[in-house]
Amino acid sequence: MPADTSNTPPDGLPAYRLLTGPDDSVFCKRVSEALALGYRLYGSPAATFNGERVIVAQAVLWPGSDHAAG
């Protein structure tokens, strides 16, 4: 499915999303799916260790959103 180039994300999704979860293939798939929808990476990823596993976060932003820092 090609990336959507409209001014709003599909399915009522917010323009800014912070995806979080364990550092595994499921998390990578979630980020990849957001990129396939048309989101763009926003900032650097973050990682922390919760005592059991690595937890990662990646922000994504819909292109043309007015949420971008100026």
PDB file with one MODEL, atoms N, CA, C and O in Angstrom:
MODEL        1
ATOM      1  N   MET A   1       0.845  -1.173   0.000  1.00  0.00           N
ATOM      2  CA  MET A   1       0.000   0.000   0.000  1.00  0.00           C
ATOM      3  C   MET A   1       0.891   1.237   0.000  1.00  0.00           C
ATOM      4  O   MET A   1       1.778   1.325   0.848  1.00  0.00           O
ATOM      5  N   PRO A   2       0.705   2.189  -0.896  1.00  0.00           N
ATOM      6  CA  PRO A   2       1.552   3.385  -0.944  1.00  0.00           C
ATOM      7  C   PRO A   2       1.270   4.313   0.223  1.00  0.00           C
ATOM      8  O   PRO A   2       0.183   4.307   0.799  1.00  0.00           O
ATOM      9  N   ALA A   3       2.268   5.104   0.554  1.00  0.00           N
ATOM     10  CA  ALA A   3       2.134   6.069   1.645  1.00  0.00           C
ATOM     11  C   ALA A   3       1.071   7.106   1.292  1.00  0.00           C
ATOM     12  O   ALA A   3       0.956   7.523   0.139  1.00  0.00           O
ATOM     13  N   ASP A   4       0.303   7.514   2.288  1.00  0.00           N
ATOM     14  CA  ASP A   4      -0.744   8.524   2.133  1.00  0.00           C
ATOM     15  C   ASP A   4      -0.095   9.900   2.202  1.00  0.00           C
ATOM     16  O   ASP A   4       0.711  10.167   3.095  1.00  0.00           O
ATOM     17  N   THR A   5      -0.440  10.761   1.275  1.00  0.00           N
ATOM     18  CA  THR A   5       0.154  12.093   1.257  1.00  0.00           C
ATOM     19  C   THR A   5      -0.853  13.164   1.658  1.00  0.00           C
ATOM     20  O   THR A   5      -0.602  14.349   1.440  1.00  0.00           O
ATOM     21  N   SER A   6      -1.992  12.775   2.242  1.00  0.00           N
ATOM     22  CA  SER A   6      -2.979  13.760   2.673  1.00  0.00           C
ATOM     23  C   SER A   6      -2.473  14.497   3.910  1.00  0.00           C
ATOM     24  O   SER A   6      -1.449  14.139   4.491  1.00  0.00           O
ATOM     25  N   ASN A   7      -3.207  15.528   4.294  1.00  0.00           N
ATOM     26  CA  ASN A   7      -2.785  16.350   5.429  1.00  0.00           C
ATOM     27  C   ASN A   7      -3.109  15.738   6.782  1.00  0.00           C
ATOM     28  O   ASN A   7      -2.645  16.240   7.806  1.00  0.00           O
ATOM     29  N   THR A   8      -3.886  14.675   6.813  1.00  0.00           N
ATOM     30  CA  THR A   8      -4.234  14.051   8.088  1.00  0.00           C
ATOM     31  C   THR A   8      -3.938  12.558   8.038  1.00  0.00           C
ATOM     32  O   THR A   8      -4.078  11.926   6.991  1.00  0.00           O
ATOM     33  N   PRO A   9      -3.535  12.005   9.157  1.00  0.00           N
ATOM     34  CA  PRO A   9      -3.254  10.565   9.202  1.00  0.00           C
ATOM     35  C   PRO A   9      -4.545   9.760   8.991  1.00  0.00           C
ATOM     36  O   PRO A   9      -5.639  10.265   9.245  1.00  0.00           O
ATOM     37  N   PRO A  10      -4.418   8.523   8.531  1.00  0.00           N
ATOM     38  CA  PRO A  10      -5.595   7.679   8.307  1.00  0.00           C
ATOM     39  C   PRO A  10      -6.202   7.167   9.608  1.00  0.00           C
ATOM     40  O   PRO A  10      -5.562   7.177  10.659  1.00  0.00           O
ATOM     41  N   ASP A  11      -7.427   6.727   9.515  1.00  0.00           N
ATOM     42  CA  ASP A  11      -8.108   6.023  10.609  1.00  0.00           C
ATOM     43  C   ASP A  11      -8.175   6.809  11.911  1.00  0.00           C
ATOM     44  O   ASP A  11      -8.249   6.211  12.984  1.00  0.00           O
ATOM     45  N   GLY A  12      -8.151   8.148  11.839  1.00  0.00           N
ATOM     46  CA  GLY A  12      -8.252   8.960  13.043  1.00  0.00           C
ATOM     47  C   GLY A  12      -7.020   8.933  13.920  1.00  0.00           C
ATOM     48  O   GLY A  12      -7.079   9.348  15.078  1.00  0.00           O
ATOM     49  N   LEU A  13      -5.903   8.453  13.394  1.00  0.00           N
ATOM     50  CA  LEU A  13      -4.667   8.423  14.180  1.00  0.00           C
ATOM     51  C   LEU A  13      -4.175   9.843  14.422  1.00  0.00           C
ATOM     52  O   LEU A  13      -4.426  10.727  13.603  1.00  0.00           O
ATOM     53  N   PRO A  14      -3.477  10.078  15.534  1.00  0.00           N
ATOM     54  CA  PRO A  14      -2.947  11.412  15.810  1.00  0.00           C
ATOM     55  C   PRO A  14      -1.754  11.738  14.911  1.00  0.00           C
ATOM     56  O   PRO A  14      -1.094  10.839  14.389  1.00  0.00           O
ATOM     57  N   ALA A  15      -1.488  13.021  14.739  1.00  0.00           N
ATOM     58  CA  ALA A  15      -0.364  13.460  13.912  1.00  0.00           C
ATOM     59  C   ALA A  15       0.970  13.075  14.553  1.00  0.00           C
ATOM     60  O   ALA A  15       1.928  12.756  13.849  1.00  0.00           O
ATOM     61  N   TYR A  16       1.033  13.103  15.882  1.00  0.00           N
ATOM     62  CA  TYR A  16       2.256  12.747  16.610  1.00  0.00           C
ATOM     63  C   TYR A  16       1.975  11.466  17.369  1.00  0.00           C
ATOM     64  O   TYR A  16       0.956  11.338  18.048  1.00  0.00           O
ATOM     65  N   ARG A  17       2.888  10.528  17.245  1.00  0.00           N
ATOM     66  CA  ARG A  17       2.756   9.267  17.980  1.00  0.00           C
ATOM     67  C   ARG A  17       4.104   8.913  18.595  1.00  0.00           C
ATOM     68  O   ARG A  17       5.148   9.093  17.969  1.00  0.00           O
ATOM     69  N   LEU A  18       4.073   8.415  19.812  1.00  0.00           N
ATOM     70  CA  LEU A  18       5.273   7.893  20.459  1.00  0.00           C
ATOM     71  C   LEU A  18       5.067   6.391  20.611  1.00  0.00           C
ATOM     72  O   LEU A  18       4.266   5.936  21.427  1.00  0.00           O
ATOM     73  N   LEU A  19       5.794   5.648  19.822  1.00  0.00           N
ATOM     74  CA  LEU A  19       5.699   4.195  19.864  1.00  0.00           C
ATOM     75  C   LEU A  19       6.702   3.673  20.877  1.00  0.00           C
ATOM     76  O   LEU A  19       7.869   4.064  20.861  1.00  0.00           O
ATOM     77  N   THR A  20       6.251   2.791  21.758  1.00  0.00           N
ATOM     78  CA  THR A  20       7.134   2.240  22.795  1.00  0.00           C
ATOM     79  C   THR A  20       6.916   0.743  22.899  1.00  0.00           C
ATOM     80  O   THR A  20       5.870   0.228  22.504  1.00  0.00           O
ATOM     81  N   GLY A  21       7.898   0.058  23.426  1.00  0.00           N
ATOM     82  CA  GLY A  21       7.761  -1.365  23.668  1.00  0.00           C
ATOM     83  C   GLY A  21       9.108  -2.031  23.824  1.00  0.00           C
ATOM     84  O   GLY A  21      10.152  -1.392  23.696  1.00  0.00           O
ATOM     85  N   PRO A  22       9.072  -3.331  24.104  1.00  0.00           N
ATOM     86  CA  PRO A  22      10.322  -4.087  24.188  1.00  0.00           C
ATOM     87  C   PRO A  22      11.056  -4.038  22.855  1.00  0.00           C
ATOM     88  O   PRO A  22      10.432  -3.972  21.796  1.00  0.00           O
ATOM     89  N   ASP A  23      12.374  -4.070  22.915  1.00  0.00           N
ATOM     90  CA  ASP A  23      13.201  -4.032  21.704  1.00  0.00           C
ATOM     91  C   ASP A  23      13.165  -5.413  21.052  1.00  0.00           C
ATOM     92  O   ASP A  23      14.027  -6.259  21.292  1.00  0.00           O
ATOM     93  N   ASP A  24      12.145  -5.615  20.223  1.00  0.00           N
ATOM     94  CA  ASP A  24      11.991  -6.891  19.547  1.00  0.00           C
ATOM     95  C   ASP A  24      11.406  -6.678  18.151  1.00  0.00           C
ATOM     96  O   ASP A  24      11.172  -5.543  17.734  1.00  0.00           O
ATOM     97  N   SER A  25      11.175  -7.759  17.447  1.00  0.00           N
ATOM     98  CA  SER A  25      10.670  -7.656  16.083  1.00  0.00           C
ATOM     99  C   SER A  25       9.262  -7.069  16.026  1.00  0.00           C
ATOM    100  O   SER A  25       8.904  -6.446  15.026  1.00  0.00           O
ATOM    101  N   VAL A  26       8.464  -7.247  17.058  1.00  0.00           N
ATOM    102  CA  VAL A  26       7.110  -6.682  17.096  1.00  0.00           C
ATOM    103  C   VAL A  26       7.190  -5.153  17.114  1.00  0.00           C
ATOM    104  O   VAL A  26       6.442  -4.482  16.402  1.00  0.00           O
ATOM    105  N   PHE A  27       8.090  -4.607  17.923  1.00  0.00           N
ATOM    106  CA  PHE A  27       8.261  -3.150  17.956  1.00  0.00           C
ATOM    107  C   PHE A  27       8.751  -2.641  16.605  1.00  0.00           C
ATOM    108  O   PHE A  27       8.232  -1.650  16.091  1.00  0.00           O
ATOM    109  N   CYS A  28       9.740  -3.308  16.030  1.00  0.00           N
ATOM    110  CA  CYS A  28      10.263  -2.882  14.727  1.00  0.00           C
ATOM    111  C   CYS A  28       9.166  -2.911  13.669  1.00  0.00           C
ATOM    112  O   CYS A  28       9.112  -2.036  12.805  1.00  0.00           O
ATOM    113  N   LYS A  29       8.296  -3.909  13.731  1.00  0.00           N
ATOM    114  CA  LYS A  29       7.192  -3.993  12.783  1.00  0.00           C
ATOM    115  C   LYS A  29       6.229  -2.817  12.970  1.00  0.00           C
ATOM    116  O   LYS A  29       5.741  -2.268  11.983  1.00  0.00           O
ATOM    117  N   ARG A  30       5.949  -2.422  14.205  1.00  0.00           N
ATOM    118  CA  ARG A  30       5.058  -1.286  14.466  1.00  0.00           C
ATOM    119  C   ARG A  30       5.623   0.004  13.880  1.00  0.00           C
ATOM    120  O   ARG A  30       4.888   0.789  13.280  1.00  0.00           O
ATOM    121  N   VAL A  31       6.916   0.221  14.051  1.00  0.00           N
ATOM    122  CA  VAL A  31       7.551   1.408  13.476  1.00  0.00           C
ATOM    123  C   VAL A  31       7.500   1.332  11.953  1.00  0.00           C
ATOM    124  O   VAL A  31       7.178   2.321  11.296  1.00  0.00           O
ATOM    125  N   SER A  32       7.811   0.181  11.392  1.00  0.00           N
ATOM    126  CA  SER A  32       7.772   0.012   9.943  1.00  0.00           C
ATOM    127  C   SER A  32       6.370   0.255   9.389  1.00  0.00           C
ATOM    128  O   SER A  32       6.220   0.866   8.331  1.00  0.00           O
ATOM    129  N   GLU A  33       5.355  -0.214  10.087  1.00  0.00           N
ATOM    130  CA  GLU A  33       3.974   0.011   9.647  1.00  0.00           C
ATOM    131  C   GLU A  33       3.621   1.492   9.664  1.00  0.00           C
ATOM    132  O   GLU A  33       2.948   1.979   8.756  1.00  0.00           O
ATOM    133  N   ALA A  34       4.070   2.215  10.693  1.00  0.00           N
ATOM    134  CA  ALA A  34       3.808   3.663  10.754  1.00  0.00           C
ATOM    135  C   ALA A  34       4.493   4.367   9.582  1.00  0.00           C
ATOM    136  O   ALA A  34       3.913   5.271   8.981  1.00  0.00           O
ATOM    137  N   LEU A  35       5.708   3.966   9.257  1.00  0.00           N
ATOM    138  CA  LEU A  35       6.417   4.560   8.122  1.00  0.00           C
ATOM    139  C   LEU A  35       5.696   4.244   6.814  1.00  0.00           C
ATOM    140  O   LEU A  35       5.606   5.103   5.937  1.00  0.00           O
ATOM    141  N   ALA A  36       5.189   3.033   6.676  1.00  0.00           N
ATOM    142  CA  ALA A  36       4.466   2.639   5.466  1.00  0.00           C
ATOM    143  C   ALA A  36       3.170   3.439   5.307  1.00  0.00           C
ATOM    144  O   ALA A  36       2.736   3.697   4.184  1.00  0.00           O
ATOM    145  N   LEU A  37       2.552   3.830   6.426  1.00  0.00           N
ATOM    146  CA  LEU A  37       1.343   4.656   6.374  1.00  0.00           C
ATOM    147  C   LEU A  37       1.643   6.071   5.898  1.00  0.00           C
ATOM    148  O   LEU A  37       0.764   6.758   5.376  1.00  0.00           O
ATOM    149  N   GLY A  38       2.889   6.503   6.080  1.00  0.00           N
ATOM    150  CA  GLY A  38       3.264   7.849   5.665  1.00  0.00           C
ATOM    151  C   GLY A  38       3.887   8.692   6.761  1.00  0.00           C
ATOM    152  O   GLY A  38       4.316   9.817   6.502  1.00  0.00           O
ATOM    153  N   TYR A  39       3.947   8.166   7.994  1.00  0.00           N
ATOM    154  CA  TYR A  39       4.605   8.890   9.073  1.00  0.00           C
ATOM    155  C   TYR A  39       6.090   8.992   8.775  1.00  0.00           C
ATOM    156  O   TYR A  39       6.624   8.214   7.985  1.00  0.00           O
ATOM    157  N   ARG A  40       6.760   9.955   9.409  1.00  0.00           N
ATOM    158  CA  ARG A  40       8.206  10.123   9.313  1.00  0.00           C
ATOM    159  C   ARG A  40       8.786  10.044  10.726  1.00  0.00           C
ATOM    160  O   ARG A  40       8.148  10.450  11.697  1.00  0.00           O
ATOM    161  N   LEU A  41      10.003   9.516  10.821  1.00  0.00           N
ATOM    162  CA  LEU A  41      10.671   9.476  12.128  1.00  0.00           C
ATOM    163  C   LEU A  41      10.822  10.898  12.646  1.00  0.00           C
ATOM    164  O   LEU A  41      11.093  11.820  11.877  1.00  0.00           O
ATOM    165  N   TYR A  42      10.649  11.074  13.945  1.00  0.00           N
ATOM    166  CA  TYR A  42      10.761  12.390  14.564  1.00  0.00           C
ATOM    167  C   TYR A  42      11.722  12.273  15.742  1.00  0.00           C
ATOM    168  O   TYR A  42      11.379  11.692  16.772  1.00  0.00           O
ATOM    169  N   GLY A  43      12.903  12.812  15.593  1.00  0.00           N
ATOM    170  CA  GLY A  43      13.901  12.717  16.652  1.00  0.00           C
ATOM    171  C   GLY A  43      14.586  11.358  16.662  1.00  0.00           C
ATOM    172  O   GLY A  43      14.337  10.500  15.816  1.00  0.00           O
ATOM    173  N   SER A  44      15.434  11.200  17.627  1.00  0.00           N
ATOM    174  CA  SER A  44      16.201   9.962  17.776  1.00  0.00           C
ATOM    175  C   SER A  44      15.432   8.952  18.610  1.00  0.00           C
ATOM    176  O   SER A  44      14.600   9.333  19.434  1.00  0.00           O
ATOM    177  N   PRO A  45      15.699   7.672  18.407  1.00  0.00           N
ATOM    178  CA  PRO A  45      15.078   6.675  19.275  1.00  0.00           C
ATOM    179  C   PRO A  45      15.681   6.759  20.673  1.00  0.00           C
ATOM    180  O   PRO A  45      16.778   7.284  20.859  1.00  0.00           O
ATOM    181  N   ALA A  46      14.958   6.241  21.638  1.00  0.00           N
ATOM    182  CA  ALA A  46      15.444   6.187  23.017  1.00  0.00           C
ATOM    183  C   ALA A  46      15.366   4.741  23.495  1.00  0.00           C
ATOM    184  O   ALA A  46      14.519   3.972  23.041  1.00  0.00           O
ATOM    185  N   ALA A  47      16.255   4.381  24.413  1.00  0.00           N
ATOM    186  CA  ALA A  47      16.257   3.031  24.965  1.00  0.00           C
ATOM    187  C   ALA A  47      16.566   3.099  26.448  1.00  0.00           C
ATOM    188  O   ALA A  47      17.333   3.950  26.900  1.00  0.00           O
ATOM    189  N   THR A  48      15.963   2.199  27.195  1.00  0.00           N
ATOM    190  CA  THR A  48      16.232   2.075  28.622  1.00  0.00           C
ATOM    191  C   THR A  48      16.134   0.606  28.991  1.00  0.00           C
ATOM    192  O   THR A  48      15.602  -0.202  28.230  1.00  0.00           O
ATOM    193  N   PHE A  49      16.640   0.272  30.143  1.00  0.00           N
ATOM    194  CA  PHE A  49      16.577  -1.101  30.636  1.00  0.00           C
ATOM    195  C   PHE A  49      15.708  -1.104  31.880  1.00  0.00           C
ATOM    196  O   PHE A  49      15.966  -0.344  32.814  1.00  0.00           O
ATOM    197  N   ASN A  50      14.683  -1.943  31.911  1.00  0.00           N
ATOM    198  CA  ASN A  50      13.759  -1.955  33.046  1.00  0.00           C
ATOM    199  C   ASN A  50      14.092  -3.021  34.089  1.00  0.00           C
ATOM    200  O   ASN A  50      13.263  -3.335  34.943  1.00  0.00           O
ATOM    201  N   GLY A  51      15.285  -3.569  34.023  1.00  0.00           N
ATOM    202  CA  GLY A  51      15.689  -4.606  34.969  1.00  0.00           C
ATOM    203  C   GLY A  51      15.522  -6.003  34.397  1.00  0.00           C
ATOM    204  O   GLY A  51      16.097  -6.965  34.906  1.00  0.00           O
ATOM    205  N   GLU A  52      14.729  -6.109  33.332  1.00  0.00           N
ATOM    206  CA  GLU A  52      14.514  -7.396  32.690  1.00  0.00           C
ATOM    207  C   GLU A  52      14.826  -7.374  31.198  1.00  0.00           C
ATOM    208  O   GLU A  52      15.379  -8.328  30.652  1.00  0.00           O
ATOM    209  N   ARG A  53      14.458  -6.257  30.543  1.00  0.00           N
ATOM    210  CA  ARG A  53      14.659  -6.171  29.099  1.00  0.00           C
ATOM    211  C   ARG A  53      14.821  -4.725  28.668  1.00  0.00           C
ATOM    212  O   ARG A  53      14.519  -3.799  29.422  1.00  0.00           O
ATOM    213  N   VAL A  54      15.295  -4.544  27.458  1.00  0.00           N
ATOM    214  CA  VAL A  54      15.458  -3.213  26.890  1.00  0.00           C
ATOM    215  C   VAL A  54      14.098  -2.748  26.357  1.00  0.00           C
ATOM    216  O   VAL A  54      13.426  -3.470  25.621  1.00  0.00           O
ATOM    217  N   ILE A  55      13.710  -1.533  26.742  1.00  0.00           N
ATOM    218  CA  ILE A  55      12.484  -0.904  26.270  1.00  0.00           C
ATOM    219  C   ILE A  55      12.891   0.263  25.379  1.00  0.00           C
ATOM    220  O   ILE A  55      13.749   1.065  25.750  1.00  0.00           O
ATOM    221  N   VAL A  56      12.276   0.356  24.209  1.00  0.00           N
ATOM    222  CA  VAL A  56      12.637   1.391  23.249  1.00  0.00           C
ATOM    223  C   VAL A  56      11.435   2.291  22.957  1.00  0.00           C
ATOM    224  O   VAL A  56      10.282   1.924  23.181  1.00  0.00           O
ATOM    225  N   ALA A  57      11.751   3.480  22.449  1.00  0.00           N
ATOM    226  CA  ALA A  57      10.716   4.443  22.062  1.00  0.00           C
ATOM    227  C   ALA A  57      11.169   5.156  20.800  1.00  0.00           C
ATOM    228  O   ALA A  57      12.349   5.464  20.629  1.00  0.00           O
ATOM    229  N   GLN A  58      10.209   5.411  19.917  1.00  0.00           N
ATOM    230  CA  GLN A  58      10.480   6.180  18.711  1.00  0.00           C
ATOM    231  C   GLN A  58       9.265   7.037  18.416  1.00  0.00           C
ATOM    232  O   GLN A  58       8.149   6.528  18.308  1.00  0.00           O
ATOM    233  N   ALA A  59       9.482   8.339  18.285  1.00  0.00           N
ATOM    234  CA  ALA A  59       8.407   9.252  17.914  1.00  0.00           C
ATOM    235  C   ALA A  59       8.291   9.283  16.402  1.00  0.00           C
ATOM    236  O   ALA A  59       9.290   9.222  15.685  1.00  0.00           O
ATOM    237  N   VAL A  60       7.058   9.377  15.931  1.00  0.00           N
ATOM    238  CA  VAL A  60       6.790   9.551  14.510  1.00  0.00           C
ATOM    239  C   VAL A  60       5.828  10.720  14.349  1.00  0.00           C
ATOM    240  O   VAL A  60       4.996  10.984  15.217  1.00  0.00           O
ATOM    241  N   LEU A  61       5.956  11.412  13.227  1.00  0.00           N
ATOM    242  CA  LEU A  61       5.158  12.609  12.977  1.00  0.00           C
ATOM    243  C   LEU A  61       4.593  12.540  11.573  1.00  0.00           C
ATOM    244  O   LEU A  61       5.278  12.137  10.634  1.00  0.00           O
ATOM    245  N   TRP A  62       3.333  12.936  11.440  1.00  0.00           N
ATOM    246  CA  TRP A  62       2.708  12.978  10.128  1.00  0.00           C
ATOM    247  C   TRP A  62       3.253  14.167   9.356  1.00  0.00           C
ATOM    248  O   TRP A  62       3.294  15.274   9.893  1.00  0.00           O
ATOM    249  N   PRO A  63       3.679  13.971   8.098  1.00  0.00           N
ATOM    250  CA  PRO A  63       4.223  15.081   7.298  1.00  0.00           C
ATOM    251  C   PRO A  63       3.222  16.233   7.178  1.00  0.00           C
ATOM    252  O   PRO A  63       2.024  16.015   6.999  1.00  0.00           O
ATOM    253  N   GLY A  64       3.728  17.443   7.276  1.00  0.00           N
ATOM    254  CA  GLY A  64       2.879  18.619   7.155  1.00  0.00           C
ATOM    255  C   GLY A  64       2.168  18.985   8.442  1.00  0.00           C
ATOM    256  O   GLY A  64       1.428  19.968   8.482  1.00  0.00           O
ATOM    257  N   SER A  65       2.380  18.214   9.492  1.00  0.00           N
ATOM    258  CA  SER A  65       1.754  18.513  10.768  1.00  0.00           C
ATOM    259  C   SER A  65       2.322  19.792  11.359  1.00  0.00           C
ATOM    260  O   SER A  65       3.514  20.065  11.224  1.00  0.00           O
ATOM    261  N   ASP A  66       1.489  20.565  12.003  1.00  0.00           N
ATOM    262  CA  ASP A  66       1.963  21.793  12.641  1.00  0.00           C
ATOM    263  C   ASP A  66       2.558  21.520  14.009  1.00  0.00           C
ATOM    264  O   ASP A  66       2.838  22.457  14.758  1.00  0.00           O
ATOM    265  N   HIS A  67       2.760  20.241  14.353  1.00  0.00           N
ATOM    266  CA  HIS A  67       3.366  19.873  15.630  1.00  0.00           C
ATOM    267  C   HIS A  67       4.879  19.940  15.589  1.00  0.00           C
ATOM    268  O   HIS A  67       5.529  19.842  16.630  1.00  0.00           O
ATOM    269  N   ALA A  68       5.454  20.107  14.402  1.00  0.00           N
ATOM    270  CA  ALA A  68       6.913  20.134  14.278  1.00  0.00           C
ATOM    271  C   ALA A  68       7.500  21.332  14.991  1.00  0.00           C
ATOM    272  O   ALA A  68       6.952  22.433  14.950  1.00  0.00           O
ATOM    273  N   ALA A  69       8.611  21.100  15.637  1.00  0.00           N
ATOM    274  CA  ALA A  69       9.297  22.203  16.335  1.00  0.00           C
ATOM    275  C   ALA A  69       9.818  23.207  15.318  1.00  0.00           C
ATOM    276  O   ALA A  69      10.283  22.827  14.244  1.00  0.00           O
ATOM    277  N   GLY A  70       9.739  24.484  15.658  1.00  0.00           N
ATOM    278  CA  GLY A  70      10.162  25.520  14.723  1.00  0.00           C
ATOM    279  C   GLY A  70      11.564  25.957  14.878  1.00  0.00           C
ATOM    280  O   GLY A  70      12.025  26.828  14.139  1.00  0.00           O
TER     281      GLY A  70
ENDMDL
END
